[in-house]
Amino acid sequence: MHTHTQRYHFDFEEYNSIHELLPNDAQLLKKAQEVTAMAYAPYSKFHVGAAAILSNGEIITGTNQENASFPAGTCAERSLLTTAATLFPNVPIHTMAISYHNHNGTSNSPISPCGICRQALAEYETRTHQGIRLILGGQEGKVFVIPRATMLLPLVFTAEDMK
Ligand code: THU
């Protein structure tokens, strides 16, 4: 017998297209769409791009970089986090846009970060004491805006848990 049923819930915004976004958000998503061209994805042919604006106004990007030894490859989101932390250590990321293009050109719906990237995003939020807003969209079609990356990771494990 359990004593309570706990419920996890979060709200996010859904837009029918990039054209419905505020200009700065549309610009960031466009950057993420464009930077997919820099992805190195000869194995999956799934080209992912991320673009973020930091709280200091800097814009940085990341792409997936694959490897013949598949697990050695890195996702676009974690490439971006590594770049951000190297160029601007401890500066919060205000918003990160994530896009992709795929083999057959059907990138018309949002993708959301993989589990490992969710964990890495969570660490960044903790480290910088600020949530990371996510804009998710393909090359066309619907766009999701998620207020904080950790909303995608219920019961997240953080340094707090090791105290
Ligand atoms: N990938 C990303 O870069 N980000 C995601 O959110 C999903 C997956 C990459 C990893 C791999 O290079 C390819 O996409 C296929 O999984």
Backbone and ligand atoms as CSV (ligand in chain L), in Angstrom:
chain,resi,resn,atom,element,x,y,z
A,1,MET,N,N,0.846,-1.199,0.000
A,1,MET,CA,C,0.000,0.000,0.000
A,1,MET,C,C,0.882,1.250,0.000
A,2,HIS,N,N,0.605,2.178,-0.878
A,2,HIS,CA,C,1.353,3.435,-0.852
A,2,HIS,C,C,0.492,4.506,-0.188
A,3,THR,N,N,1.179,5.503,0.399
A,3,THR,CA,C,0.434,6.521,1.137
A,3,THR,C,C,-0.044,7.668,0.250
A,4,HIS,N,N,0.733,8.015,-0.774
A,4,HIS,CA,C,0.319,9.106,-1.657
A,4,HIS,C,C,0.624,8.761,-3.092
A,5,THR,N,N,-0.199,9.257,-3.987
A,5,THR,CA,C,0.185,9.262,-5.398
A,5,THR,C,C,0.724,10.640,-5.711
A,6,GLN,N,N,1.986,10.711,-6.049
A,6,GLN,CA,C,2.587,11.985,-6.422
A,6,GLN,C,C,2.397,12.178,-7.907
A,7,ARG,N,N,2.237,13.436,-8.298
A,7,ARG,CA,C,2.075,13.690,-9.722
A,7,ARG,C,C,3.111,14.692,-10.203
A,8,TYR,N,N,3.731,14.378,-11.327
A,8,TYR,CA,C,4.661,15.318,-11.942
A,8,TYR,C,C,3.971,15.928,-13.155
A,9,HIS,N,N,4.105,17.225,-13.305
A,9,HIS,CA,C,3.397,17.924,-14.367
A,9,HIS,C,C,4.198,19.146,-14.783
A,10,PHE,N,N,4.228,19.453,-16.051
A,10,PHE,CA,C,4.788,20.740,-16.457
A,10,PHE,C,C,4.057,21.280,-17.669
A,11,ASP,N,N,4.083,22.595,-17.797
A,11,ASP,CA,C,3.440,23.270,-18.921
A,11,ASP,C,C,4.510,23.730,-19.895
A,12,PHE,N,N,4.229,23.588,-21.173
A,12,PHE,CA,C,5.107,24.194,-22.168
A,12,PHE,C,C,4.264,24.790,-23.280
A,13,GLU,N,N,4.912,25.662,-24.051
A,13,GLU,CA,C,4.187,26.361,-25.113
A,13,GLU,C,C,4.353,25.621,-26.429
A,14,GLU,N,N,3.282,25.596,-27.201
A,14,GLU,CA,C,3.357,25.009,-28.537
A,14,GLU,C,C,2.975,26.066,-29.573
A,15,TYR,N,N,3.837,26.232,-30.559
A,15,TYR,CA,C,3.579,27.185,-31.655
A,15,TYR,C,C,3.455,26.398,-32.955
A,16,ASN,N,N,2.654,26.897,-33.863
A,16,ASN,CA,C,2.475,26.190,-35.132
A,16,ASN,C,C,3.652,26.350,-36.078
A,17,SER,N,N,4.396,27.441,-35.900
A,17,SER,CA,C,5.592,27.609,-36.728
A,17,SER,C,C,6.529,28.634,-36.106
A,18,ILE,N,N,7.719,28.674,-36.622
A,18,ILE,CA,C,8.744,29.614,-36.157
A,18,ILE,C,C,8.244,31.056,-36.275
A,19,HIS,N,N,7.348,31.286,-37.203
A,19,HIS,CA,C,6.864,32.649,-37.460
A,19,HIS,C,C,6.013,33.197,-36.321
A,20,GLU,N,N,5.557,32.312,-35.446
A,20,GLU,CA,C,4.759,32.762,-34.299
A,20,GLU,C,C,5.623,33.161,-33.103
A,21,LEU,N,N,6.927,32.886,-33.189
A,21,LEU,CA,C,7.812,33.184,-32.052
A,21,LEU,C,C,8.138,34.676,-31.993
A,22,LEU,N,N,8.557,35.125,-30.810
A,22,LEU,CA,C,9.110,36.469,-30.683
A,22,LEU,C,C,10.379,36.538,-31.533
A,23,PRO,N,N,10.703,37.719,-32.057
A,23,PRO,CA,C,11.842,37.851,-32.983
A,23,PRO,C,C,13.145,37.236,-32.464
A,24,ASN,N,N,13.505,37.460,-31.209
A,24,ASN,CA,C,14.762,36.920,-30.678
A,24,ASN,C,C,14.754,35.395,-30.620
A,25,ASP,N,N,13.596,34.842,-30.288
A,25,ASP,CA,C,13.475,33.380,-30.232
A,25,ASP,C,C,13.542,32.783,-31.637
A,26,ALA,N,N,12.880,33.439,-32.578
A,26,ALA,CA,C,12.905,32.968,-33.969
A,26,ALA,C,C,14.333,32.998,-34.503
A,27,GLN,N,N,15.053,34.055,-34.150
A,27,GLN,CA,C,16.439,34.206,-34.599
A,27,GLN,C,C,17.323,33.085,-34.047
A,28,LEU,N,N,17.103,32.740,-32.778
A,28,LEU,CA,C,17.908,31.692,-32.146
A,28,LEU,C,C,17.606,30.328,-32.762
A,29,LEU,N,N,16.330,30.069,-33.012
A,29,LEU,CA,C,15.961,28.794,-33.646
A,29,LEU,C,C,16.523,28.725,-35.064
A,30,LYS,N,N,16.498,29.833,-35.758
A,30,LYS,CA,C,17.048,29.877,-37.114
A,30,LYS,C,C,18.539,29.539,-37.080
A,31,LYS,N,N,19.233,30.072,-36.083
A,31,LYS,CA,C,20.661,29.795,-35.919
A,31,LYS,C,C,20.879,28.294,-35.682
A,32,ALA,N,N,20.034,27.704,-34.847
A,32,ALA,CA,C,20.143,26.264,-34.581
A,32,ALA,C,C,19.884,25.462,-35.856
A,33,GLN,N,N,18.916,25.918,-36.640
A,33,GLN,CA,C,18.628,25.243,-37.922
A,33,GLN,C,C,19.836,25.332,-38.846
A,34,GLU,N,N,20.432,26.512,-38.914
A,34,GLU,CA,C,21.557,26.743,-39.834
A,34,GLU,C,C,22.792,25.948,-39.432
A,35,VAL,N,N,23.038,25.898,-38.122
A,35,VAL,CA,C,24.284,25.294,-37.648
A,35,VAL,C,C,24.273,23.765,-37.796
A,36,THR,N,N,23.113,23.200,-38.098
A,36,THR,CA,C,23.075,21.757,-38.382
A,36,THR,C,C,24.033,21.409,-39.523
A,37,ALA,N,N,24.333,22.402,-40.346
A,37,ALA,CA,C,25.274,22.193,-41.456
A,37,ALA,C,C,26.682,21.860,-40.956
A,38,MET,N,N,26.992,22.209,-39.707
A,38,MET,CA,C,28.310,21.944,-39.132
A,38,MET,C,C,28.356,20.617,-38.373
A,39,ALA,N,N,27.239,19.936,-38.299
A,39,ALA,CA,C,27.238,18.635,-37.616
A,39,ALA,C,C,28.113,17.644,-38.384
A,40,TYR,N,N,28.695,16.724,-37.649
A,40,TYR,CA,C,29.443,15.626,-38.272
A,40,TYR,C,C,28.682,14.351,-37.927
A,41,ALA,N,N,27.872,13.904,-38.873
A,41,ALA,CA,C,26.977,12.775,-38.586
A,41,ALA,C,C,26.944,11.784,-39.747
A,42,PRO,N,N,28.140,11.274,-40.118
A,42,PRO,CA,C,28.180,10.369,-41.273
A,42,PRO,C,C,27.524,9.015,-40.992
A,43,TYR,N,N,27.335,8.697,-39.722
A,43,TYR,CA,C,26.796,7.370,-39.365
A,43,TYR,C,C,25.279,7.407,-39.262
A,44,SER,N,N,24.763,8.346,-38.482
A,44,SER,CA,C,23.305,8.426,-38.322
A,44,SER,C,C,22.650,9.265,-39.414
A,45,LYS,N,N,23.421,10.153,-40.038
A,45,LYS,CA,C,22.880,11.115,-40.999
A,45,LYS,C,C,21.801,11.994,-40.357
A,46,PHE,N,N,21.896,12.125,-39.055
A,46,PHE,CA,C,20.952,12.937,-38.293
A,46,PHE,C,C,21.737,14.131,-37.759
A,47,HIS,N,N,21.526,15.267,-38.383
A,47,HIS,CA,C,22.365,16.447,-38.127
A,47,HIS,C,C,21.660,17.363,-37.140
A,48,VAL,N,N,22.252,17.506,-35.964
A,48,VAL,CA,C,21.609,18.279,-34.905
A,48,VAL,C,C,22.399,19.570,-34.664
A,49,GLY,N,N,21.665,20.650,-34.462
A,49,GLY,CA,C,22.287,21.946,-34.171
A,49,GLY,C,C,21.663,22.569,-32.945
A,50,ALA,N,N,22.478,23.231,-32.153
A,50,ALA,CA,C,21.980,23.945,-30.980
A,50,ALA,C,C,22.573,25.345,-30.988
A,51,ALA,N,N,21.786,26.312,-30.580
A,51,ALA,CA,C,22.256,27.696,-30.466
A,51,ALA,C,C,21.705,28.252,-29.171
A,52,ALA,N,N,22.555,28.965,-28.435
A,52,ALA,CA,C,22.110,29.476,-27.142
A,52,ALA,C,C,22.505,30.927,-26.975
A,53,ILE,N,N,21.648,31.640,-26.262
A,53,ILE,CA,C,22.022,32.992,-25.841
A,53,ILE,C,C,22.273,32.953,-24.343
A,54,LEU,N,N,23.433,33.461,-23.953
A,54,LEU,CA,C,23.820,33.479,-22.541
A,54,LEU,C,C,23.271,34.735,-21.887
A,55,SER,N,N,23.345,34.761,-20.562
A,55,SER,CA,C,22.814,35.944,-19.864
A,55,SER,C,C,23.667,37.183,-20.112
A,56,ASN,N,N,24.872,37.011,-20.655
A,56,ASN,CA,C,25.703,38.172,-21.009
A,56,ASN,C,C,25.501,38.590,-22.470
A,57,GLY,N,N,24.534,37.947,-23.130
A,57,GLY,CA,C,24.200,38.332,-24.500
A,57,GLY,C,C,24.968,37.588,-25.579
A,58,GLU,N,N,25.987,36.830,-25.172
A,58,GLU,CA,C,26.766,36.073,-26.164
A,58,GLU,C,C,25.913,34.951,-26.753
A,59,ILE,N,N,26.116,34.695,-28.034
A,59,ILE,CA,C,25.428,33.572,-28.682
A,59,ILE,C,C,26.457,32.523,-29.068
A,60,ILE,N,N,26.211,31.290,-28.667
A,60,ILE,CA,C,27.138,30.215,-28.995
A,60,ILE,C,C,26.363,29.048,-29.599
A,61,THR,N,N,27.081,28.170,-30.284
A,61,THR,CA,C,26.422,27.073,-30.983
A,61,THR,C,C,27.108,25.738,-30.668
A,62,GLY,N,N,26.443,24.670,-31.005
A,62,GLY,CA,C,27.013,23.325,-30.860
A,62,GLY,C,C,26.344,22.395,-31.860
A,63,THR,N,N,27.072,21.353,-32.243
A,63,THR,CA,C,26.508,20.364,-33.178
A,63,THR,C,C,26.900,18.966,-32.723
A,64,ASN,N,N,26.195,17.972,-33.220
A,64,ASN,CA,C,26.618,16.615,-32.881
A,64,ASN,C,C,27.850,16.234,-33.691
A,65,GLN,N,N,28.743,15.524,-33.038
A,65,GLN,CA,C,30.018,15.123,-33.622
A,65,GLN,C,C,30.168,13.629,-33.366
A,66,GLU,N,N,29.956,12.859,-34.427
A,66,GLU,CA,C,29.935,11.399,-34.266
A,66,GLU,C,C,31.335,10.796,-34.400
A,67,ASN,N,N,31.405,9.510,-34.156
A,67,ASN,CA,C,32.684,8.801,-34.163
A,67,ASN,C,C,32.463,7.369,-34.648
A,68,ALA,N,N,33.458,6.826,-35.326
A,68,ALA,CA,C,33.377,5.440,-35.794
A,68,ALA,C,C,33.144,4.494,-34.622
A,69,SER,N,N,33.680,4.878,-33.471
A,69,SER,CA,C,33.330,4.181,-32.232
A,69,SER,C,C,32.100,4.909,-31.689
A,70,PHE,N,N,30.936,4.404,-32.006
A,70,PHE,CA,C,29.687,5.160,-31.830
A,70,PHE,C,C,29.536,5.864,-30.472
A,71,PRO,N,N,29.815,5.182,-29.351
A,71,PRO,CA,C,29.590,5.856,-28.060
A,71,PRO,C,C,30.519,7.050,-27.817
A,72,ALA,N,N,31.558,7.177,-28.630
A,72,ALA,CA,C,32.476,8.316,-28.475
A,72,ALA,C,C,31.890,9.598,-29.066
A,73,GLY,N,N,30.812,9.479,-29.799
A,73,GLY,CA,C,30.172,10.657,-30.388
A,73,GLY,C,C,29.519,11.524,-29.322
A,74,THR,N,N,29.306,12.792,-29.662
A,74,THR,CA,C,28.696,13.731,-28.729
A,74,THR,C,C,27.504,14.418,-29.371
A,75,CYS,N,N,26.499,14.658,-28.578
A,75,CYS,CA,C,25.299,15.363,-29.034
A,75,CYS,C,C,25.568,16.864,-29.160
A,76,ALA,N,N,24.727,17.519,-29.936
A,76,ALA,CA,C,24.825,18.968,-30.140
A,76,ALA,C,C,24.703,19.735,-28.820
A,77,GLU,N,N,23.789,19.293,-27.983
A,77,GLU,CA,C,23.530,20.021,-26.729
A,77,GLU,C,C,24.751,20.003,-25.826
A,78,ARG,N,N,25.380,18.824,-25.705
A,78,ARG,CA,C,26.556,18.752,-24.832
A,78,ARG,C,C,27.761,19.434,-25.460
A,79,SER,N,N,27.855,19.426,-26.797
A,79,SER,CA,C,28.918,20.211,-27.455
A,79,SER,C,C,28.769,21.677,-27.080
A,80,LEU,N,N,27.530,22.137,-27.124
A,80,LEU,CA,C,27.275,23.551,-26.799
A,80,LEU,C,C,27.629,23.845,-25.347
A,81,LEU,N,N,27.220,22.975,-24.445
A,81,LEU,CA,C,27.496,23.214,-23.016
A,81,LEU,C,C,28.994,23.289,-22.757
A,82,THR,N,N,29.738,22.416,-23.417
A,82,THR,CA,C,31.192,22.396,-23.238
A,82,THR,C,C,31.810,23.701,-23.755
A,83,THR,N,N,31.330,24.143,-24.890
A,83,THR,CA,C,31.823,25.405,-25.460
A,83,THR,C,C,31.481,26.569,-24.540
A,84,ALA,N,N,30.247,26.597,-24.077
A,84,ALA,CA,C,29.809,27.686,-23.193
A,84,ALA,C,C,30.676,27.730,-21.944
A,85,ALA,N,N,30.886,26.563,-21.347
A,85,ALA,CA,C,31.632,26.504,-20.081
A,85,ALA,C,C,33.098,26.866,-20.276
A,86,THR,N,N,33.598,26.646,-21.484
A,86,THR,CA,C,34.998,26.943,-21.772
A,86,THR,C,C,35.202,28.424,-22.073
A,87,LEU,N,N,34.298,28.979,-22.866
A,87,LEU,CA,C,34.441,30.394,-23.253
A,87,LEU,C,C,33.945,31.341,-22.164
A,88,PHE,N,N,32.861,30.957,-21.499
A,88,PHE,CA,C,32.221,31.844,-20.511
A,88,PHE,C,C,31.849,31.059,-19.262
A,89,PRO,N,N,32.849,30.617,-18.496
A,89,PRO,CA,C,32.557,29.753,-17.354
A,89,PRO,C,C,31.565,30.376,-16.379
A,90,ASN,N,N,30.597,29.574,-15.998
A,90,ASN,CA,C,29.603,29.951,-14.982
A,90,ASN,C,C,28.636,31.061,-15.398
A,91,VAL,N,N,28.648,31.438,-16.660
A,91,VAL,CA,C,27.642,32.399,-17.135
A,91,VAL,C,C,26.377,31.612,-17.483
A,92,PRO,N,N,25.235,31.992,-16.893
A,92,PRO,CA,C,24.006,31.236,-17.170
A,92,PRO,C,C,23.614,31.258,-18.650
A,93,ILE,N,N,23.001,30.180,-19.066
A,93,ILE,CA,C,22.426,30.113,-20.410
A,93,ILE,C,C,20.964,30.526,-20.289
A,94,HIS,N,N,20.596,31.561,-20.975
A,94,HIS,CA,C,19.203,32.025,-20.888
A,94,HIS,C,C,18.281,31.105,-21.677
A,95,THR,N,N,18.601,30.896,-22.949
A,95,THR,CA,C,17.754,30.078,-23.817
A,95,THR,C,C,18.616,29.260,-24.760
A,96,MET,N,N,18.240,28.002,-24.963
A,96,MET,CA,C,18.920,27.166,-25.959
A,96,MET,C,C,17.890,26.665,-26.969
A,97,ALA,N,N,18.176,26.888,-28.255
A,97,ALA,CA,C,17.330,26.357,-29.325
A,97,ALA,C,C,17.990,25.106,-29.895
A,98,ILE,N,N,17.182,24.119,-30.213
A,98,ILE,CA,C,17.699,22.846,-30.724
A,98,ILE,C,C,16.928,22.476,-31.985
A,99,SER,N,N,17.678,22.189,-33.054
A,99,SER,CA,C,17.038,21.799,-34.303
A,99,SER,C,C,17.839,20.680,-34.963
A,100,TYR,N,N,17.404,20.260,-36.116
A,100,TYR,CA,C,18.065,19.127,-36.785
A,100,TYR,C,C,17.655,19.114,-38.253
A,101,HIS,N,N,18.431,18.424,-39.044
A,101,HIS,CA,C,17.892,17.995,-40.325
A,101,HIS,C,C,18.304,16.558,-40.552
A,102,ASN,N,N,17.433,15.825,-41.188
A,102,ASN,CA,C,17.691,14.396,-41.339
A,102,ASN,C,C,17.835,14.021,-42.807
A,103,HIS,N,N,18.144,12.790,-42.977
A,103,HIS,CA,C,18.453,12.186,-44.258
A,103,HIS,C,C,17.414,12.471,-45.335
A,104,ASN,N,N,16.147,12.258,-44.984
A,104,ASN,CA,C,15.099,12.338,-46.014
A,104,ASN,C,C,14.338,13.664,-46.009
A,105,GLY,N,N,14.874,14.642,-45.265
A,105,GLY,CA,C,14.280,15.973,-45.302
A,105,GLY,C,C,12.913,16.095,-44.665
A,106,THR,N,N,12.624,15.242,-43.709
A,106,THR,CA,C,11.319,15.309,-43.042
A,106,THR,C,C,11.449,15.871,-41.630
A,107,SER,N,N,12.324,16.864,-41.489
A,107,SER,CA,C,12.549,17.416,-40.143
A,107,SER,C,C,11.504,18.494,-39.855
A,108,ASN,N,N,10.265,18.061,-39.708
A,108,ASN,CA,C,9.178,19.022,-39.543
A,108,ASN,C,C,8.452,18.900,-38.204
A,109,SER,N,N,9.134,18.290,-37.229
A,109,SER,CA,C,8.570,18.281,-35.872
A,109,SER,C,C,9.720,18.397,-34.872
A,110,PRO,N,N,9.430,18.909,-33.667
A,110,PRO,CA,C,10.511,19.136,-32.706
A,110,PRO,C,C,11.170,17.833,-32.246
A,111,ILE,N,N,12.456,17.919,-31.882
A,111,ILE,CA,C,13.079,16.827,-31.126
A,111,ILE,C,C,13.441,17.399,-29.758
A,112,SER,N,N,13.554,16.524,-28.783
A,112,SER,CA,C,13.960,17.013,-27.477
A,112,SER,C,C,15.190,16.259,-27.011
A,113,PRO,N,N,15.970,16.872,-26.124
A,113,PRO,CA,C,17.287,16.338,-25.764
A,113,PRO,C,C,17.230,14.899,-25.235
A,114,CYS,N,N,18.266,14.143,-25.520
A,114,CYS,CA,C,18.361,12.766,-25.032
A,114,CYS,C,C,18.571,12.766,-23.514
A,115,GLY,N,N,18.487,11.628,-22.914
A,115,GLY,CA,C,18.604,11.508,-21.463
A,115,GLY,C,C,19.928,12.004,-20.907
A,116,ILE,N,N,21.012,11.688,-21.586
A,116,ILE,CA,C,22.323,12.133,-21.091
A,116,ILE,C,C,22.399,13.657,-21.144
A,117,CYS,N,N,21.896,14.231,-22.233
A,117,CYS,CA,C,21.919,15.698,-22.351
A,117,CYS,C,C,21.014,16.348,-21.311
A,118,ARG,N,N,19.906,15.728,-20.987
A,118,ARG,CA,C,19.036,16.278,-19.932
A,118,ARG,C,C,19.805,16.363,-18.619
A,119,GLN,N,N,20.573,15.329,-18.334
A,119,GLN,CA,C,21.376,15.313,-17.112
A,119,GLN,C,C,22.448,16.406,-17.161
A,120,ALA,N,N,23.073,16.561,-18.328
A,120,ALA,CA,C,24.117,17.589,-18.484
A,120,ALA,C,C,23.511,18.991,-18.384
A,121,LEU,N,N,22.333,19.165,-18.942
A,121,LEU,CA,C,21.640,20.453,-18.838
A,121,LEU,C,C,21.288,20.745,-17.382
A,122,ALA,N,N,20.874,19.711,-16.667
A,122,ALA,CA,C,20.525,19.873,-15.252
A,122,ALA,C,C,21.732,20.339,-14.445
A,123,GLU,N,N,22.891,19.749,-14.718
A,123,GLU,CA,C,24.116,20.148,-14.016
A,123,GLU,C,C,24.433,21.620,-14.297
A,124,TYR,N,N,24.217,22.029,-15.538
A,124,TYR,CA,C,24.492,23.425,-15.909
A,124,TYR,C,C,23.554,24.377,-15.198
A,125,GLU,N,N,22.312,23.982,-15.091
A,125,GLU,CA,C,21.349,24.817,-14.353
A,125,GLU,C,C,21.774,24.969,-12.895
A,126,THR,N,N,22.180,23.872,-12.293
A,126,THR,CA,C,22.619,23.904,-10.896
A,126,THR,C,C,23.845,24.800,-10.743
A,127,ARG,N,N,24.789,24.565,-11.637
A,127,ARG,CA,C,26.080,25.268,-11.581
A,127,ARG,C,C,25.920,26.775,-11.722
A,128,THR,N,N,25.012,27.189,-12.595
A,128,THR,CA,C,24.860,28.622,-12.871
A,128,THR,C,C,23.681,29.234,-12.107
A,129,HIS,N,N,23.002,28.400,-11.322
A,129,HIS,CA,C,21.852,28.862,-10.529
A,129,HIS,C,C,20.768,29.498,-11.398
A,130,GLN,N,N,20.596,28.974,-12.594
A,130,GLN,CA,C,19.535,29.511,-13.453
A,130,GLN,C,C,19.017,28.434,-14.402
A,131,GLY,N,N,17.723,28.440,-14.596
A,131,GLY,CA,C,17.117,27.499,-15.538
A,131,GLY,C,C,17.522,27.809,-16.969
A,132,ILE,N,N,17.503,26.788,-17.798
A,132,ILE,CA,C,17.776,26.974,-19.229
A,132,ILE,C,C,16.467,26.779,-19.986
A,133,ARG,N,N,16.023,27.833,-20.641
A,133,ARG,CA,C,14.801,27.769,-21.441
A,133,ARG,C,C,15.115,27.074,-22.760
A,134,LEU,N,N,14.252,26.180,-23.199
A,134,LEU,CA,C,14.515,25.427,-24.433
A,134,LEU,C,C,13.513,25.777,-25.521
A,135,ILE,N,N,14.017,25.946,-26.736
A,135,ILE,CA,C,13.166,26.113,-27.919
A,135,ILE,C,C,13.455,24.919,-28.827
A,136,LEU,N,N,12.451,24.119,-29.091
A,136,LEU,CA,C,12.643,22.882,-29.854
A,136,LEU,C,C,11.876,22.953,-31.166
A,137,GLY,N,N,12.576,22.737,-32.266
A,137,GLY,CA,C,11.888,22.776,-33.557
A,137,GLY,C,C,12.721,22.153,-34.656
A,138,GLY,N,N,12.060,21.674,-35.694
A,138,GLY,CA,C,12.764,21.134,-36.854
A,138,GLY,C,C,13.133,22.251,-37.814
A,139,GLN,N,N,13.223,21.905,-39.099
A,139,GLN,CA,C,13.485,22.932,-40.113
A,139,GLN,C,C,12.188,23.650,-40.459
A,140,GLU,N,N,11.075,23.030,-40.123
A,140,GLU,CA,C,9.762,23.655,-40.287
A,140,GLU,C,C,8.821,23.016,-39.276
A,141,GLY,N,N,7.587,23.477,-39.259
A,141,GLY,CA,C,6.571,22.863,-38.403
A,141,GLY,C,C,6.552,23.403,-36.990
A,142,LYS,N,N,5.907,22.623,-36.126
A,142,LYS,CA,C,5.645,23.042,-34.750
A,142,LYS,C,C,6.919,23.352,-33.959
A,143,VAL,N,N,6.760,24.235,-32.997
A,143,VAL,CA,C,7.867,24.608,-32.111
A,143,VAL,C,C,7.373,24.505,-30.672
A,144,PHE,N,N,8.179,23.875,-29.825
A,144,PHE,CA,C,7.869,23.812,-28.401
A,144,PHE,C,C,8.814,24.743,-27.640
A,145,VAL,N,N,8.280,25.426,-26.651
A,145,VAL,CA,C,9.126,26.220,-25.749
A,145,VAL,C,C,8.918,25.692,-24.340
A,146,ILE,N,N,10.015,25.230,-23.748
A,146,ILE,CA,C,9.979,24.610,-22.426
A,146,ILE,C,C,10.693,25.547,-21.456
A,147,PRO,N,N,10.028,25.970,-20.397
A,147,PRO,CA,C,10.581,27.014,-19.527
A,147,PRO,C,C,11.937,26.684,-18.901
A,148,ARG,N,N,12.146,25.432,-18.503
A,148,ARG,CA,C,13.408,25.046,-17.866
A,148,ARG,C,C,13.748,23.625,-18.272
A,149,ALA,N,N,14.999,23.381,-18.629
A,149,ALA,CA,C,15.403,22.059,-19.123
A,149,ALA,C,C,15.100,20.948,-18.117
A,150,THR,N,N,15.261,21.235,-16.827
A,150,THR,CA,C,15.052,20.164,-15.834
A,150,THR,C,C,13.590,19.729,-15.720
A,151,MET,N,N,12.701,20.503,-16.326
A,151,MET,CA,C,11.307,20.041,-16.376
A,151,MET,C,C,11.207,18.715,-17.130
A,152,LEU,N,N,12.200,18.457,-17.974
A,152,LEU,CA,C,12.222,17.212,-18.744
A,152,LEU,C,C,12.842,16.057,-17.962
A,153,LEU,N,N,13.212,16.325,-16.720
A,153,LEU,CA,C,13.919,15.307,-15.951
A,153,LEU,C,C,13.370,15.215,-14.525
A,154,PRO,N,N,12.213,14.585,-14.386
A,154,PRO,CA,C,11.605,14.453,-13.063
A,154,PRO,C,C,12.525,13.708,-12.097
A,155,LEU,N,N,12.491,14.101,-10.835
A,155,LEU,CA,C,13.293,13.458,-9.785
A,155,LEU,C,C,14.778,13.458,-10.146
A,156,VAL,N,N,15.205,14.575,-10.717
A,156,VAL,CA,C,16.595,14.707,-11.175
A,156,VAL,C,C,17.590,14.423,-10.046
A,157,PHE,N,N,18.678,13.797,-10.419
A,157,PHE,CA,C,19.773,13.540,-9.483
A,157,PHE,C,C,20.775,14.677,-9.581
A,158,THR,N,N,21.055,15.321,-8.450
A,158,THR,CA,C,22.042,16.413,-8.442
A,158,THR,C,C,23.005,16.230,-7.278
A,159,ALA,N,N,23.961,17.135,-7.172
A,159,ALA,CA,C,24.952,17.108,-6.092
A,159,ALA,C,C,24.276,17.123,-4.724
A,160,GLU,N,N,23.142,17.781,-4.639
A,160,GLU,CA,C,22.354,17.842,-3.391
A,160,GLU,C,C,22.113,16.443,-2.819
A,161,ASP,N,N,21.877,15.503,-3.717
A,161,ASP,CA,C,21.541,14.144,-3.304
A,161,ASP,C,C,22.713,13.403,-2.697
A,162,MET,N,N,23.915,13.947,-2.867
A,162,MET,CA,C,25.111,13.256,-2.356
A,162,MET,C,C,25.543,13.799,-1.019
A,163,LYS,N,N,24.797,14.771,-0.497
A,163,LYS,CA,C,25.192,15.382,0.784
A,163,LYS,C,C,24.979,14.419,1.927
L,1,THU,N1,N,21.618,13.756,-31.115
L,1,THU,C1,C,21.853,15.037,-30.698
L,1,THU,O1,O,22.881,15.634,-31.035
L,1,THU,N2,N,20.922,15.624,-29.926
L,1,THU,C2,C,19.706,15.086,-29.609
L,1,THU,O2,O,18.917,15.733,-28.939
L,1,THU,C3,C,19.372,13.738,-30.089
L,1,THU,C4,C,20.479,12.985,-30.704
L,1,THU,C5,C,22.588,13.133,-32.020
L,1,THU,C6,C,23.382,12.006,-31.455
L,1,THU,C7,C,23.721,11.241,-32.717
L,1,THU,O3,O,24.850,11.846,-33.308
L,1,THU,C8,C,22.547,11.473,-33.647
L,1,THU,O4,O,21.873,12.618,-33.130
L,1,THU,C9,C,21.591,10.307,-33.720
L,1,THU,O5,O,21.206,9.889,-32.467
